[in-house]
Amino acid sequence: MTPPHTPALIAIGETMAVVAPLDAAPLLDARVVRLGVGGAESNVAGHVAALGGSAAWVSALGDDVLGRRVHREVAALGVDTRWVAVDRSAPTGVYFKDPSRGVSYYRAGSAASRMTPSTLAPVPLEDAQIVHISGITPALSAACAAMIESVIARVAGSGALLSFDVNHRLPLWSVAEAAPVLRGIANRADVVFVGRDEAETLWGCRTPDDVREILPAPSRLIVKDGDVGATEFTAQGTVFVPAIPTEVVEAVGAGDAFAGGYLAGLLRGRSARECLQEGHERAHLVLQSTNDGIAVADIATVER
């Protein structure tokens, strides 16, 4: 029997159940909420799958109804979930979205926070074209930090590209803790996504060029600057593509959508300008919704 093929993109990280007001009202006043799912890495995989790419998501979920809901919804997007583990002694994480006011996480001790390098033993990272991680995972636990180090080591010895979204989450760790760790991971990755404002908070960078000075190693560095646009730095030069004017309903998940669109373009051999444009188009869709980006089946896909 021929084993299933390895997806082009493998994304690794926690996905949680999400509770969000249905109409973008403040959580304090909302009467109707929606239960969905959201996580940076599975969001990226979902967008890649929506654009016709093959993508897998690797994580751990609790043996609970929320875990089953998360698994079902991610799989329904066409994302390969064969390497998602079930931890019978830990819960699935949950977070609450308060539109325009941020999020509240309930993820301490979650199944995903207990992942270790051995979690990835059956996953053929070396056979993928792109392995995607984010700066959220090493902040979850020492075991998760060790797992990310193992991913970096395995991918470095393979033909796969390591994609890294800096994704600093202040509720998980302070700037002082996060800044050197995230910089170190970024300078060992091939493709790096970072917000200009995020880079300013972490490393004092005020311009995209400043970010490139701090992160000289990635072969592709993409600096996102909100509604201004995104700049890609490569050995061939610098490319800037302006953002799409958008009436923003809720911003959470837009960065993941951008990364998913960009990586989908990269997998198809698109130019830098086309990859950046595809990233903007995915972000534009998510910014107009209270979805975290994982429910891309509810959003019209862009023309391929």
ROPA-246897 format. One record per atom (N, C-alpha, C): residue in three letters; x, y, z negated. Coordinates in steps of 0.001 Angstrom, whole numbers, plus 500000, padded with zeros to 6 digits. Example, Ala and Ser with C-alpha at 12.3 -4.5 7.8 and 13.67 -1.06 7.14 Angstrom:
BEGIN
ALA513190494310492200 ALA512300495500492200 ALA513200496700492200 SER512850497750492920 SER513670498940492860 SER512900500030492130 
***
This chain:
BEGIN
MET500856498803500000 MET500000500000500000 MET500894501250500000 THR500629502188500883 THR501408503415500966 THR501036504356499833 PRO502018504831499057 PRO501694505751497962 PRO501200507080498493 PRO500381507801497706 PRO499904509110498155 PRO501083510048498424 HIS500919510929499399 HIS502005511847499731 HIS502216512844498601 THR503398513421498547 THR503684514469497573 THR503157515790498108 PRO502343516515497341 PRO501840517809497821 PRO502980518777498100 ALA502730519721498988 ALA503752520710499341 ALA504111521581498151 LEU503109521912497339 LEU503331522737496153 LEU502902521980494908 ILE503744521981493883 ILE503396521426492574 ILE503506522554491562 ALA502412522850490869 ALA502369523912489866 ALA502205523287488481 ILE502950523789487512 ILE502996523181486183 ILE502646524229485136 GLY501642523963484301 GLY501314524892483226 GLY499912524688482681 GLU499623525376481598 GLU498351525201480897 GLU497192525883481615 THR496057525196481648 THR494786525783482069 THR493780525578480946 MET492993526591480690 MET492063526587479566 MET490628526801480036 ALA489711526510479143 ALA488332526932479370 ALA488265528437479135 VAL487434529121479915 VAL487314530576479843 VAL485859530953479595 VAL485639531825478637 VAL484315532385478386 VAL484365533861478771 ALA483490534284479676 ALA483515535662480176 ALA482090536177480353 PRO481845537454480069 PRO480532538037480336 PRO480183537903481815 LEU478952537594482081 LEU478528537371483459 LEU478539538646484281 ASP478253539780483633 ASP478073541035484375 ASP479173542057484100 ALA480315541608483607 ALA481457542484483321 ALA481178543447482165 ALA480149543167481366 ALA479881543975480181 ALA480936543684479111 PRO481147544598478162 PRO482051544299477055 PRO481601543035476318 LEU482545542248475874 LEU482206541006475190 LEU481356541262473952 LEU481591542386473283 LEU480820542733472089 LEU479334542861472379 ASP479006543337473586 ASP477603543619473929 ASP476976542597474875 ALA477769541698475423 ALA477260540783476444 ALA476195539854475894 ARG475138539660476664 ARG474064538739476294 ARG474205537403477010 VAL474801537430478194 VAL474953536217478991 VAL476428536073479339 VAL476977534903479079 VAL478375534634479417 VAL478444533417480324 ARG479592533296480999 ARG479821532182481905 ARG480987531369481368 LEU480859530049481438 LEU481954529160481073 LEU482671528748482343 GLY483934529074482416 GLY484734528705483572 GLY486071528148483128 VAL487022528159484013 VAL488358527687483660 VAL489374528650484254 GLY490535528734483630 GLY491557529627484138 GLY492930529322483581 GLY493906529444484409 GLY495296529255484022 GLY496163529690485179 ALA497267530347484888 ALA498076530957485942 ALA498478529962487023 GLU499000528815486607 GLU499568527884487576 GLU498485527162488378 SER497403526748487724 SER496326526114488483 SER495624527121489384 ASN495590528405488964 ASN495068529440489858 ASN495865529487491151 VAL497189529484491025 VAL498044529520492209 VAL497778528307493094 ALA497718527126492481 ALA497444525912493256 ALA496089526006493951 GLY495095526553493249 GLY493766526686493835 GLY493749527592495048 HIS494487528693494992 HIS494543529597496137 HIS495293528971497304 VAL496368528254497020 VAL497089527564498092 VAL496167526554498775 ALA495415525786497961 ALA494489524801498521 ALA493389525481499335 ALA492888526625498849 ALA491823527336499569 ALA492291527815500929 LEU493596528027501051 LEU494152528497502323 LEU494698527365503171 GLY494332526138502812 GLY494665524991503655 GLY495933524260503292 GLY496626524671502224 GLY497844523986501817 GLY497551522831500876 SER498506521906500757 SER498351520819499793 SER499039521229498502 ALA498314521117497386 ALA498815521608496108 ALA498378520698494976 ALA499263520514494007 ALA498964519731492810 ALA499159520613491585 TRP498436520289490548 TRP498578520965489257 TRP498909519912488218 VAL499934520168487410 VAL500397519246486373 VAL500236519911485020 SER499584519203484080 SER499355519775482759 SER498902518681481811 ALA498415519098480630 ALA497793518184479678 ALA496516518825479165 LEU495503518017478958 LEU494203518461478457 LEU493808517616477262 GLY492955518174476424 GLY492423517398475327 GLY491391516395475808 ASP491153515380474992 ASP490113514388475304 ASP488788514917474786 ASP488315515990475427 ASP487109516680474967 ASP486329517184476174 VAL485143517678475916 VAL484285518094477021 VAL484888519267477785 LEU485579520161477097 LEU486196521280477789 LEU487333520809478697 GLY488088519823478227 GLY489135519262479065 GLY488566518620480315 ARG487459517900480149 ARG486832517261481312 ARG486281518312482270 ARG485770519403481711 ARG485264520495482557 ARG486412521134483349 VAL487517521417482668 VAL488672521995483346 VAL489148521081484471 HIS489305519807484154 HIS489798518850485148 HIS488870518794486360 ARG487592518735486115 ARG486619518637487210 ARG486659519874488102 GLU486748521065487496 GLU486678522279488301 GLU487955522508489104 VAL489097522182488521 VAL490335522332489281 VAL490363521329490443 ALA489975520090490164 ALA489959519067491216 ALA488982519437492329 ALA487870520091491969 ALA486864520462492970 ALA487381521483493967 LEU488468522163493631 LEU489067523136494537 LEU489954522485495586 GLY490072521151495519 GLY490948520458496444 GLY492372520346495933 VAL492569520627494639 VAL493884520529494022 VAL494089519103493519 ASP495259518549493770 ASP495620517200493323 ASP495877517230491815 THR495130516440491048 THR495247516438489581 THR495712515082489051 ARG496347514272489889 ARG496693512905489469 ARG497682512863488314 TRP498476513969488112 TRP499483513960487055 TRP499058514749485818 VAL497755514999485673 VAL497257515680484474 VAL497069514638483369 ALA497745514844482249 ALA497676513906481128 ALA496532514271480189 VAL496053513282479450 VAL495028513497478434 VAL495636513179477071 ASP495582514166476183 ASP496104514022474820 ASP494917513831473879 ARG494814512658473299 ARG493652512346472461 ARG493735512962471070 SER494856513589470735 SER495015514139469387 SER495142515662469372 ALA494861516317470497 ALA494951517783470559 ALA493834518316471450 PRO493374519539471183 PRO492254520090471954 PRO492702520788473235 THR491736521052474090 THR491928521912475246 THR491847523364474785 GLY492737524207475266 GLY492720525618474882 GLY491527526367475452 VAL491205527486474806 VAL490082528335475230 VAL490523529794475161 TYR490059530608476108 TYR490215532042475902 TYR488965532790476326 PHE488804533978475733 PHE487650534830475967 PHE488103536088476691 LYS487416536425477778 LYS487730537619478551 LYS486794538752478133 ASP487391539890477826 ASP486640541094477491 ASP486957542115478577 PRO486140542192479638 PRO486480542998480812 PRO486971544402480470 SER488118544739481055 SER488797546024480871 SER489356546212479471 ARG489284545166478654 ARG489783545268477280 ARG490753544149476928 GLY490989543248477865 GLY491959542193477616 GLY491319540855477339 VAL492104539964476748 VAL491654538608476476 VAL492047538200475056 SER491339537207474519 SER491660536619473215 SER491896535136473418 TYR493082534649473015 TYR493457533253473227 TYR493222532411471975 TYR492752531188472199 TYR492645530168471145 TYR493318528915471712 ARG494668528946471706 ARG495422527896472377 ARG496495527275471490 ALA496671527774470269 ALA497694527214469385 ALA497404525735469123 GLY498410524891469292 GLY498242523459469071 GLY497478522740470160 SER497306523382471305 SER496556522756472393 SER497324521586472991 ALA496620520763473747 ALA497263519616474398 ALA498415520073475291 ALA498210521159476035 ALA499258521627476948 ALA500481522127476194 SER500285522698475010 SER501423523210474248 SER502315522086473738 ARG501847520852473828 ARG502625519702473365 ARG503322518961474501 MET503291519538475697 MET503997518910476812 MET505508518936476559 THR506196517932477077 THR507643517794476921 THR508247517417478273 PRO509576517339478369 PRO510169516882479631 PRO509647515525480085 SER509304514652479138 SER508807513322479516 SER507439513385480179 THR506692514466479943 THR505400514644480616 THR505570514621482126 LEU506716515092482588 LEU506957515222484025 LEU507679514029484629 ALA507967513012483808 ALA508724511857484313 ALA508108511237485566 PRO506771511084485638 PRO506201510455486839 PRO505978511409488012 VAL506307512680487838 VAL505992513683488860 VAL507191513864489795 PRO507014513658491096 PRO508138513743492051 PRO508457515191492435 LEU508925515952491468 LEU509206517363491731 LEU510164517543492899 GLU511145516672492964 GLU512192516795493976 GLU511669516628495404 ASP510493516031495558 ASP509942515783496890 ASP508999516879497366 ALA508679517838496500 ALA507805518942496895 ALA508592519968497712 GLN507869520827498402 GLN508525521954499072 GLN508727523113498102 ILE507724523327497235 ILE507788524398496239 ILE507292523851494907 VAL508022524141493830 VAL507581523857492466 VAL507368525217491797 HIS506150525440491288 HIS505786526753490737 HIS505591526676489231 ILE506255527595488516 ILE506107527714487069 ILE505897529184486717 SER505556529444485460 SER505415530839485029 SER506035531025483658 GLY506206532297483297 GLY506781532646482007 GLY505856532426480842 ILE504634531976481097 ILE503725531643479995 ILE504178530363479307 THR504537529363480075 THR504790528024479536 THR505903527975478496 PRO507075528589478713 PRO508113528487477686 PRO507749529169476377 ALA506728530021476387 ALA506295530685475163 ALA505336529836474333 LEU504826528745474900 LEU503812527952474195 LEU504387527150473041 SER505595526641473201 SER506220525819472165 SER507662525533472555 ALA508441525071471593 ALA509819524671471899 ALA509833523501472873 ALA508872522591472735 ALA508797521445473641 ALA508510521901475063 CYS507619522882475224 CYS507322523400476561 CYS508527524135477135 ALA509263524856476285 ALA510472525532476758 ALA511486524512477267 ALA511612523399476548 ALA512522522339476996 ALA512043521731478305 MET510737521595478465 MET510189521061479707 MET510531521978480882 ILE510413523287480694 ILE510746524225481770 ILE512226524121482128 GLU513086523968481134 GLU514512523779481434 GLU514731522512482259 SER513971521474481963 SER514116520234482734 SER513631520422484165 VAL512578521211484356 VAL512098521512485710 VAL513183522236486503 ILE513791523248485885 ILE514829524019486564 ILE515980523111486988 ALA516397522230486088 ALA517514521335486391 ALA517170520365487517 ARG515959519806487484 ARG515574518844488505 ARG515438519499489874 VAL514814520662489925 VAL514600521324491212 VAL515923521819491793 ALA516831522262490912 ALA518124522763491390 ALA518905521706492154 GLY518686520452491826 GLY519395519377492517 GLY518624518764493648 SER517626519466494159 SER516760518921495211 SER516639519907496357 GLY515813519558497325 GLY515550520460498442 GLY514366521364498212 ALA513722521266497044 ALA512552522091496750 ALA512962523504496366 LEU512059524449496587 LEU512230525807496099 LEU511571525929494734 LEU512212526651493811 LEU511613526936492519 LEU510982528316492576 SER509665528370492385 SER508916529623492356 SER508584529953490902 PHE508821531215490521 PHE508633531624489126 PHE507902532958489072 ASP506772532972488375 ASP506046534213488106 ASP506379534619486677 VAL506968535782486490 VAL507444536198485168 VAL506324536168484142 ASN505158536731484457 ASN503944536553483646 ASN504184536683482147 HIS504752537796481711 HIS504943538004480268 HIS503608538217479589 ARG503345537463478525 ARG502117537587477742 ARG502493538009476327 LEU502250539285476003 LEU502640539833474714 LEU502021539095473524 PRO500762538596473627 PRO500229537848472481 PRO501004536560472168 LEU501773536065473138 LEU502503534812472932 LEU503895535032472363 TRP504571536105472808 TRP505889536413472256 TRP506231537866472522 SER507093538410471663 SER507448539816471740 SER508349540094472936 VAL508501541372473251 VAL509408541771474321 VAL510836541346473988 ALA511238541544472745 ALA512607541192472340 ALA512881539703472527 GLU511886538866472214 GLU512048537422472401 GLU512019537043473881 ALA511073537627474599 ALA510806537193475973 ALA511826537696476979 ALA512296538933476829 ALA513088539576477874 ALA514301538757478318 PRO515159538300477418 PRO516336537549477901 PRO515976536184478479 VAL514961535533477915 VAL514569534218478406 VAL513996534321479810 LEU513093535266480029 LEU512451535407481333 LEU513452535870482398 ARG514376536720482011 ARG515416537137482949 ARG516299535950483341 GLY516619535118482354 GLY517451533951482638 GLY516779532966483572 ILE515483532721483349 ILE514761531805484236 ILE514659532394485634 ALA514328533684485713 ALA514160534320487020 ALA515438534243487846 ASN516572534408487222 ASN517826534385487973 ASN518294532976488311 ARG517485531969487942 ARG517757530603488385 ARG516689530098489346 ALA515744530971489697 ALA514663530595490614 ALA514977531071492025 ASP514281530497492987 ASP514436530873494394 ASP513467531972494807 VAL512234531888494295 VAL511189532863494606 VAL510678533398493277 VAL510695534709493097 VAL510290535306491826 VAL509243536387492073 PHE508177536352491295 PHE507129537379491302 PHE507181538121489974 VAL507175539443490024 VAL507153540235488792 VAL506464541558489077 GLY505680542028488101 GLY505070543346488214 GLY506082544426487878 ARG506013545562488590 ARG506945546642488284 ARG506778547139486858 ASP505521547280486423 ASP505273547714485049 ASP505756546674484040 GLU505583545419484368 GLU506056544321483525 GLU507580544376483400 ALA508257544621484520 ALA509716544715484503 ALA510179545930483702 GLU509411547000483737 GLU509763548172482931 GLU509646547859481442 THR508577547152481075 THR508395546776479670 THR509503545848479192 LEU509843544867480012 LEU510819543861479605 LEU512254544363479676 TRP512590545072480780 TRP514001545355481066 TRP514295546822481341 GLY513285547672481199 GLY513512549098481422 GLY513619549498482874 CYS513155548664483799 CYS513225548963485237 CYS512121549935485629 ARG512487550988486369 ARG511480551971486755 ARG511080551867488208 THR511908551234489010 THR511627551111490446 THR511884549672490882 PRO511344549280492039 PRO511665547948492565 PRO513164547725492731 ASP513895548753493149 ASP515347548604493289 ASP516009548304491956 ASP515486548915490882 ASP516010548613489545 ASP515803547142489203 VAL514645546611489598 VAL514354545201489318 VAL515341544305490058 ARG515644544677491302 ARG516598543862492061 ARG517976543867491390 GLU518375544963490787 GLU519660545009490095 GLU519673544043488908 ILE518555543953488214 ILE518441543059487057 ILE518344541604487495 LEU517672541375488658 LEU517445540015489168 LEU518076539882490561 PRO519400539771490636 PRO520061539695491936 PRO520065538306492560 ALA519797537262491767 ALA520007535898492241 ALA518897535326493120 PRO517607535594492843 PRO516558534945493654 PRO516694535275495138 SER516533534261495975 SER516614534506497415 SER515422535313497904 ARG514310535255497179 ARG513133536066497486 ARG512617536652496174 LEU512723537954496024 LEU512201538657494858 LEU511050539536495302 ILE509872539322494715 ILE508688540096495071 ILE508292540939493872 VAL508337542260494029 VAL507979543195492967 VAL506621543799493312 LYS505638543529492456 LYS504266544006492672 LYS504073545309491900 ASP503489546289492554 ASP503279547584491902 ASP501817547992491992 GLY500943547177491387 GLY499532547495491264 GLY498884547901492562 ASP498190549046492532 ASP497470549485493728 ASP498372550209494731 VAL499680550240494454 VAL500625550842495397 VAL500988549837496484 GLY501431548655496091 GLY501810547637497057 GLY502844546699496487 ALA503471545923497333 ALA504463544940496908 ALA505686545008497805 THR506854544814497188 THR508126544864497893 THR508832543529497762 GLU509299543002498895 GLU510088541776498865 GLU511541542096499187 PHE512449541555498360 PHE513879541673498580 PHE514431540312498990 THR515153540265500107 THR515861539063500537 THR517222539488501079 ALA518023538503501447 ALA519321538813502037 ALA519163539544503366 GLN518002539392504015 GLN517761540030505310 GLN517311541487505167 GLY516976541908503957 GLY516548543282503765 GLY515340543386502849 THR514695544538502923 THR513565544858502054 THR512327545105502901 VAL511203544524502460 VAL509931544715503160 VAL508893545181502148 PHE508167546242502489 PHE507084546756501637 PHE505769546666502389 VAL504732546168501702 VAL503378546135502273 VAL502432546773501263 PRO501686547801501667 PRO500786548480500723 PRO499635547582500282 ALA499138547857499088 ALA497987547122498570 ALA496726547513499339 ILE495714546663499249 ILE494414546931499872 ILE493569547743498890 PRO493066548922499283 PRO492218549697498360 PRO491052548842497871 THR490859548814496559 THR489882547909495965 THR489190548565494777 GLU487880548405494684 GLU487156548814493486 GLU487255547662492482 VAL488044547850491452 VAL488395546762490545 VAL487288546520489530 VAL486836545260489472 VAL485891544830488444 VAL486650544289487244 GLU487630543454487498 GLU488411542844486417 GLU489739542388487004 ALA490847542698486316 ALA492171542499486913 ALA492811541154486609 VAL492342540449485579 VAL492987539193485193 VAL492874538179486331 GLY493977537566486681 GLY493994536567487742 GLY494450537090489081 ALA494540538415489232 ALA494936538975490518 ALA496382538652490856 GLY497249538648489850 GLY498645538299490097 GLY498807536872490565 ASP498028535966489979 ASP498065534567490410 ASP497562534435491843 ALA496508535188492162 ALA495960535160493519 ALA496996535647494518 PHE497712536719494156 PHE498761537236495035 PHE499824536166495263 ALA500271535534494176 ALA501305534501494309 ALA500810533345495158 GLY499553532941494962 GLY499003531845495751 GLY498940532169497219 GLY498497533387497545 GLY498441533790498944 GLY499822533867499564 TYR500762534444498836 TYR502130534551499339 TYR502729533165499587 LEU502599532276498606 LEU503206530943498739 LEU502533530126499840 ALA501222530312500028 ALA500542529629501136 ALA501135530081502465 GLY501400531379502576 GLY502028531878503786 GLY503443531350503963 LEU504184531285502875 LEU505552530774502942 LEU505571529320503403 LEU504631528525502911 LEU504556527121503320 LEU504235526973504800 ARG503568527958505371 ARG503232527916506794 ARG504285528599507661 GLY505387529014507053 GLY506452529636507829 GLY506170531053508267 ARG505286531765507554 ARG504954533138507908 ARG506128534085507612 SER506105535255508223 SER507110536277507966 SER506904536886506584 ALA507893537628506120 ALA507773538294504819 ALA506555539209504784 ARG506371539986505842 ARG505233540913505886 ARG503905540151505841 GLU503822539054506555 GLU502579538265506565 GLU502328537620505208 CYS503369537141504559 CYS503206536533503231 CYS502711537567502216 LEU503301538749502240 LEU502874539808501328 LEU501425540214501607 GLN501071540319502878 GLN499702540688503228 GLN498723539632502746 GLU499089538355502905 GLU498199537281502442 GLU498042537335500926 GLY499122537681500229 GLY499016537853498792 GLY498051538968498426 HIS498161540103499119 HIS497242541219498854 HIS495794540832499126 GLU495566540077500172 GLU494193539707500516 GLU493571538829499438 ARG494332537883498890 ARG493796537043497814 ARG493546537865496552 ALA494481538747496221 ALA494308539593495038 ALA493083540497495191 HIS492894541040496397 HIS491747541906496673 HIS490428541189496371 LEU490330539924496721 LEU489117539155496454 LEU488886538975494966 VAL489925538610494241 VAL489795538327492810 VAL489513539594492006 LEU490083540715492416 LEU489867541973491696 LEU488402542414491704 GLN487636541890492649 GLN486222542274492749 GLN485300541336491985 SER485860540479491139 SER485077539468490434 SER485551539338488999 THR484702538808488126 THR485140538490486760 THR485749537096486699 ASN485775536384487832 ASN486476535101487867 ASN487961535327487659 ASP488611534346487030 ASP490051534427486799 ASP490832534072488044 GLY490132533702489118 GLY490809533322490342 GLY490737531842490582 ILE490450531051489534 ILE490378529610489698 ILE489099529227490419 ALA488040530002490233 ALA486778529670490896 ALA486778530227492315 VAL487851529920493048 VAL487949530471494397 VAL486899529890495325 ALA486254528789494926 ALA485169528260495749 ALA483998529241495777 ASP483941530140494764 ASP482862531124494688 ASP483198532402495437 ILE484423532465495983 ILE484885533665496651 ILE485134533337498114 ALA484749534200499013 ALA485001533955500429 ALA486504533863500675 THR486932532845501383 THR488351532717501705 THR488691533645502859 VAL489950534103502874 VAL490365534967503964 VAL490564534128505216 GLU490532534779506360 GLU490711534072507630 GLU492132533543507725 ARG492264532277508057 ARG493594531659508096 ARG494321532048509377 
***
